[in-house]
Amino acid sequence: MVKIDCMDFIYKQDLETRIITYLAEIKDLDLRKAMDIYYRSRLSVEIEQGLYGIENLDYKYLAEDLVENEPELFAS
């Protein structure tokens, strides 16, 4: 059972990395700013807590959804 938990942790880390990198790419941000935006978003909480099975969706869809539904994070 420990191996499954480790795999889930690694998968979530990889998903977060992909989302942050894609955010930086599509919004022309440096990685530090994209990381700050991601970790202030509801999306990061939902992925961390495993809510709604959202962590199983494509990272591009998730990043674009974050841009569309939380534009206030990009204002500063």
N, CA, C and O atoms as a DFTB+ gen file, in Angstrom:
304 C
 N C O
     1  1       0.817      -1.195       0.000
     2  2       0.000       0.000       0.000
     3  2       0.861       1.260       0.000
     4  3       0.457       2.281      -0.556
     5  1       2.003       1.205       0.595
     6  2       2.894       2.354       0.634
     7  2       3.339       2.734      -0.782
     8  3       3.483       3.918      -1.084
     9  1       3.555       1.759      -1.637
    10  2       3.994       2.043      -2.996
    11  2       2.935       2.836      -3.761
    12  3       3.277       3.719      -4.548
    13  1       1.671       2.537      -3.543
    14  2       0.598       3.274      -4.210
    15  2       0.576       4.717      -3.732
    16  3       0.406       5.632      -4.538
    17  1       0.745       4.933      -2.433
    18  2       0.793       6.293      -1.899
    19  2       1.960       7.071      -2.485
    20  3       1.817       8.248      -2.815
    21  1       3.102       6.433      -2.616
    22  2       4.277       7.077      -3.205
    23  2       4.023       7.421      -4.672
    24  3       4.400       8.496      -5.138
    25  1       3.395       6.523      -5.379
    26  2       3.093       6.771      -6.790
    27  2       2.113       7.937      -6.939
    28  3       2.274       8.771      -7.829
    29  1       1.107       7.997      -6.080
    30  2       0.154       9.110      -6.113
    31  2       0.861      10.433      -5.844
    32  3       0.588      11.434      -6.507
    33  1       1.762      10.439      -4.878
    34  2       2.512      11.644      -4.541
    35  2       3.351      12.104      -5.732
    36  3       3.357      13.287      -6.072
    37  1       4.048      11.181      -6.353
    38  2       4.897      11.513      -7.501
    39  2       4.048      12.006      -8.669
    40  3       4.419      12.961      -9.351
    41  1       2.914      11.355      -8.898
    42  2       2.019      11.774      -9.976
    43  2       1.521      13.201      -9.742
    44  3       1.503      14.011     -10.669
    45  1       1.120      13.511      -8.512
    46  2       0.629      14.859      -8.210
    47  2       1.740      15.898      -8.374
    48  3       1.496      16.998      -8.869
    49  1       2.948      15.549      -7.962
    50  2       4.074      16.473      -8.127
    51  2       4.321      16.746      -9.602
    52  3       4.529      17.892     -10.001
    53  1       4.297      15.696     -10.410
    54  2       4.514      15.852     -11.848
    55  2       3.398      16.680     -12.468
    56  3       3.657      17.533     -13.318
    57  1       2.167      16.438     -12.053
    58  2       1.032      17.204     -12.561
    59  2       1.185      18.678     -12.218
    60  3       0.964      19.537     -13.071
    61  1       1.556      18.977     -10.999
    62  2       1.753      20.367     -10.591
    63  2       2.863      21.026     -11.401
    64  3       2.732      22.177     -11.819
    65  1       3.943      20.307     -11.620
    66  2       5.057      20.836     -12.408
    67  2       4.606      21.146     -13.828
    68  3       4.951      22.193     -14.378
    69  1       3.847      20.253     -14.414
    70  2       3.364      20.466     -15.781
    71  2       2.411      21.655     -15.857
    72  3       2.487      22.456     -16.789
    73  1       1.522      21.770     -14.887
    74  2       0.583      22.898     -14.867
    75  2       1.340      24.212     -14.748
    76  3       1.066      25.153     -15.493
    77  1       2.278      24.287     -13.833
    78  2       3.051      25.514     -13.615
    79  2       3.847      25.880     -14.861
    80  3       3.862      27.042     -15.268
    81  1       4.497      24.917     -15.459
    82  2       5.284      25.163     -16.670
    83  2       4.396      25.637     -17.810
    84  3       4.755      26.561     -18.541
    85  1       3.244      25.010     -17.962
    86  2       2.313      25.406     -19.023
    87  2       1.743      26.797     -18.762
    88  3       1.592      27.587     -19.694
    89  1       1.429      27.100     -17.519
    90  2       0.961      28.446     -17.170
    91  2       2.008      29.497     -17.559
    92  3       1.680      30.525     -18.151
    93  1       3.244      29.229     -17.223
    94  2       4.321      30.158     -17.553
    95  2       4.410      30.350     -19.059
    96  3       4.637      31.462     -19.537
    97  1       4.235      29.281     -19.794
    98  2       4.318      29.335     -21.255
    99  2       3.157      30.127     -21.864
   100  3       3.386      31.021     -22.679
   101  1       1.930      29.815     -21.485
   102  2       0.783      30.450     -22.145
   103  2       0.546      31.887     -21.695
   104  3      -0.038      32.673     -22.441
   105  1       0.980      32.242     -20.507
   106  2       0.792      33.604     -19.995
   107  2       2.077      34.428     -20.030
   108  3       2.099      35.565     -19.559
   109  1       3.145      33.861     -20.584
   110  2       4.446      34.522     -20.692
   111  2       4.914      35.050     -19.327
   112  3       5.210      36.233     -19.156
   113  1       4.967      34.124     -18.373
   114  2       5.397      34.432     -17.012
   115  2       6.705      33.720     -16.714
   116  3       7.028      32.710     -17.339
   117  1       7.457      34.249     -15.756
   118  2       8.598      33.462     -15.303
   119  2       8.057      32.361     -14.382
   120  3       6.960      32.481     -13.837
   121  1       8.823      31.312     -14.218
   122  2       8.349      30.149     -13.464
   123  2       7.992      30.486     -12.025
   124  3       7.050      29.917     -11.472
   125  1       8.720      31.387     -11.421
   126  2       8.446      31.758     -10.029
   127  2       7.059      32.391      -9.902
   128  3       6.323      32.079      -8.966
   129  1       6.696      33.275     -10.835
   130  2       5.386      33.916     -10.820
   131  2       4.287      32.893     -11.098
   132  3       3.240      32.913     -10.451
   133  1       4.523      32.004     -12.054
   134  2       3.541      30.957     -12.369
   135  2       3.334      30.039     -11.165
   136  3       2.211      29.616     -10.888
   137  1       4.402      29.738     -10.461
   138  2       4.311      28.896      -9.269
   139  2       3.509      29.599      -8.182
   140  3       2.679      28.974      -7.522
   141  1       3.748      30.879      -7.992
   142  2       3.013      31.654      -6.996
   143  2       1.519      31.673      -7.320
   144  3       0.686      31.488      -6.432
   145  1       1.186      31.894      -8.579
   146  2      -0.213      31.899      -9.001
   147  2      -0.851      30.538      -8.757
   148  3      -1.950      30.448      -8.210
   149  1      -0.169      29.499      -9.158
   150  2      -0.725      28.155      -8.993
   151  2      -0.994      27.838      -7.516
   152  3      -2.078      27.367      -7.172
   153  1      -0.027      28.092      -6.661
   154  2      -0.186      27.722      -5.250
   155  2      -1.166      28.628      -4.496
   156  3      -1.553      28.300      -3.375
   157  1      -1.576      29.758      -5.085
   158  2      -2.621      30.588      -4.494
   159  2      -4.005      30.235      -5.038
   160  3      -5.007      30.804      -4.604
   161  1      -4.064      29.316      -5.968
   162  2      -5.332      28.998      -6.631
   163  2      -6.115      27.903      -5.901
   164  3      -5.568      27.122      -5.122
   165  1      -7.412      27.884      -6.189
   166  2      -8.266      26.800      -5.682
   167  2      -7.850      25.470      -6.296
   168  3      -7.965      24.419      -5.664
   169  1      -7.369      25.525      -7.527
   170  2      -6.953      24.316      -8.228
   171  2      -5.901      23.550      -7.435
   172  3      -5.977      22.326      -7.331
   173  1      -4.929      24.248      -6.880
   174  2      -3.876      23.562      -6.125
   175  2      -4.441      22.839      -4.908
   176  3      -3.996      21.743      -4.566
   177  1      -5.420      23.455      -4.257
   178  2      -6.064      22.826      -3.098
   179  2      -6.845      21.587      -3.532
   180  3      -6.789      20.541      -2.886
   181  1      -7.570      21.726      -4.633
   182  2      -8.369      20.602      -5.118
   183  2      -7.494      19.422      -5.524
   184  3      -7.855      18.271      -5.281
   185  1      -6.355      19.698      -6.137
   186  2      -5.443      18.624      -6.520
   187  2      -4.815      18.001      -5.279
   188  3      -4.742      16.778      -5.165
   189  1      -4.366      18.829      -4.360
   190  2      -3.730      18.328      -3.140
   191  2      -4.667      17.449      -2.333
   192  3      -4.253      16.422      -1.797
   193  1      -5.922      17.845      -2.245
   194  2      -6.892      17.089      -1.448
   195  2      -7.565      15.976      -2.238
   196  3      -8.313      15.178      -1.674
   197  1      -7.305      15.918      -3.530
   198  2      -7.901      14.879      -4.359
   199  2      -9.396      15.048      -4.559
   200  3     -10.125      14.070      -4.722
   201  1      -9.847      16.297      -4.547
   202  2     -11.278      16.573      -4.681
   203  2     -11.758      16.349      -6.109
   204  3     -11.091      16.737      -7.068
   205  1     -12.894      15.734      -6.236
   206  2     -13.599      15.575      -7.511
   207  2     -12.835      14.762      -8.551
   208  3     -13.248      14.726      -9.710
   209  1     -11.761      14.123      -8.187
   210  2     -10.962      13.371      -9.157
   211  2     -10.277      14.274     -10.162
   212  3      -9.864      13.831     -11.233
   213  1     -10.159      15.549      -9.806
   214  2      -9.626      16.561     -10.724
   215  2      -8.170      16.274     -11.119
   216  3      -7.720      16.684     -12.189
   217  1      -7.460      15.587     -10.274
   218  2      -6.055      15.301     -10.564
   219  2      -5.877      14.344     -11.734
   220  3      -4.760      14.143     -12.210
   221  1      -6.970      13.756     -12.196
   222  2      -6.904      12.837     -13.325
   223  2      -7.132      13.511     -14.672
   224  3      -7.069      12.857     -15.713
   225  1      -7.394      14.809     -14.657
   226  2      -7.608      15.548     -15.900
   227  2      -6.273      15.992     -16.493
   228  3      -5.250      16.016     -15.808
   229  1      -6.303      16.338     -17.762
   230  2      -5.112      16.777     -18.486
   231  2      -4.591      18.106     -17.919
   232  3      -5.377      18.997     -17.597
   233  1      -3.296      18.229     -17.802
   234  2      -2.692      19.427     -17.216
   235  2      -2.986      20.685     -18.023
   236  3      -3.128      21.764     -17.447
   237  1      -3.081      20.567     -19.343
   238  2      -3.383      21.741     -20.168
   239  2      -4.798      22.231     -19.889
   240  3      -5.034      23.433     -19.769
   241  1      -5.722      21.310     -19.789
   242  2      -7.100      21.679     -19.473
   243  2      -7.158      22.368     -18.106
   244  3      -7.821      23.394     -17.950
   245  1      -6.470      21.806     -17.133
   246  2      -6.479      22.367     -15.781
   247  2      -5.872      23.768     -15.750
   248  3      -6.404      24.662     -15.092
   249  1      -4.760      23.961     -16.462
   250  2      -4.119      25.275     -16.501
   251  2      -5.024      26.299     -17.187
   252  3      -5.159      27.424     -16.708
   253  1      -5.635      25.922     -18.290
   254  2      -6.521      26.835     -19.001
   255  2      -7.767      27.149     -18.169
   256  3      -8.278      28.268     -18.206
   257  1      -8.247      26.159     -17.426
   258  2      -9.376      26.368     -16.537
   259  2      -9.007      27.357     -15.429
   260  3      -9.815      28.212     -15.067
   261  1      -7.811      27.244     -14.900
   262  2      -7.342      28.177     -13.869
   263  2      -7.302      29.595     -14.424
   264  3      -7.750      30.528     -13.757
   265  1      -6.778      29.771     -15.620
   266  2      -6.700      31.093     -16.248
   267  2      -8.104      31.673     -16.437
   268  3      -8.334      32.855     -16.182
   269  1      -9.024      30.844     -16.879
   270  2     -10.379      31.305     -17.164
   271  2     -11.184      31.600     -15.902
   272  3     -11.934      32.575     -15.860
   273  1     -11.033      30.765     -14.872
   274  2     -11.891      30.890     -13.697
   275  2     -11.290      31.668     -12.530
   276  3     -11.999      31.988     -11.576
   277  1     -10.013      31.974     -12.589
   278  2      -9.388      32.751     -11.512
   279  2      -8.517      33.881     -12.092
   280  3      -7.326      33.964     -11.792
   281  1      -9.116      34.745     -12.920
   282  2      -8.316      35.805     -13.558
   283  2      -7.720      36.798     -12.566
   284  3      -6.725      37.458     -12.867
   285  1      -8.324      36.907     -11.385
   286  2      -7.805      37.850     -10.382
   287  2      -6.389      37.502      -9.950
   288  3      -5.647      38.381      -9.511
   289  1      -6.006      36.247     -10.064
   290  2      -4.644      35.838      -9.671
   291  2      -3.593      36.383     -10.639
   292  3      -2.418      36.493     -10.289
   293  1      -4.018      36.718     -11.846
   294  2      -3.078      37.199     -12.872
   295  2      -3.008      38.726     -12.932
   296  3      -2.215      39.285     -13.688
   297  1      -3.835      39.391     -12.137
   298  2      -3.924      40.845     -12.203
   299  2      -2.687      41.551     -11.669
   300  3      -2.327      42.620     -12.161
   301  1      -2.040      40.976     -10.683
   302  2      -0.896      41.662     -10.067
   303  2       0.406      41.383     -10.764
   304  3       1.448      41.893     -10.353
